[in-house]
């Protein structure tokens, strides 16, 4: 049985988010939050920095849509985990989106400034009260995906696939936290494999449910 258009959109979003992040990470000169690294990257590879930011922004929108879809798919079998994971996943992604929006303004703000002035401004933006207060909360998104992976197991997803999905979420989070590109790429590669298995399992489960005969209603 084919999925509805809404389900197809959600499933596609979940699967497509990871490759976009991987591509954006690979073309971006740095994933560091350090002001000096960001300014140096902008000075040497401005176009690549902006392209990486754009891809990351699109990927976050897709990830939010995919997270909501996954929560809805797993809710019938594991409502508490699905709701908790969905809320944490979306909230964490919104935090990252807010942080990225602040960084997205940096290329325009520092344009025409000296390196010293640019570093000072970027450092001020990164150390602002809003950025400093929200940054630790971004890990909630990774925890949310981990919980949704567990919920997916109760919906029929193989344990190894859920493990790959959850480990990938934690790995990419560690990669961004430590500004380590290989970890970010590896983490999202694992997320992609896990997401693909989640979508495949959801499609198979819909087919099984459609083919399973319902008990006849006895007349009173």
C-alpha angles and dihedrals in degrees: 000000000000121000120247120259090257092052091047090052092049094046092047091050092052093051097040097050096072098052090050091053091047092051092045091049093049095051094042113092093221143007091197122124091207112119094223093052092049094048092047090049091051092048094051103030110017095155093050092049092052092045091051091050091049094051091047091052092052091045092053092053089050092046092053091050091046092048092053090049092050091049091052092047095050097039097087092058100032111016099169095048092042095051094043093045092045094050094046092044095051094042092050091049091050090052091052090046090054091049091048091049089058091050091046090066092055098084091058096040097052097040111123094012126118118256092255093050092046093051091050093052095045090048090051091051092048094047096046118127093251095049095043093047097048101039096082089051093064089081088069088075091059091047089050092054089048091054091048089052089055090047089051090057089060087051091056104274113145112255093237091056092050089048091052090049094048096042089049091054092051092043095053089047090054089047094056092042092054096034090239112151097195091055092050092050093044092047095052091043087059091045089053092052091047093046092051090053091047091054092046091050092048091052092048092048091052090052092050092048091049093051096044109099115234119230112263117251109243118226116247 
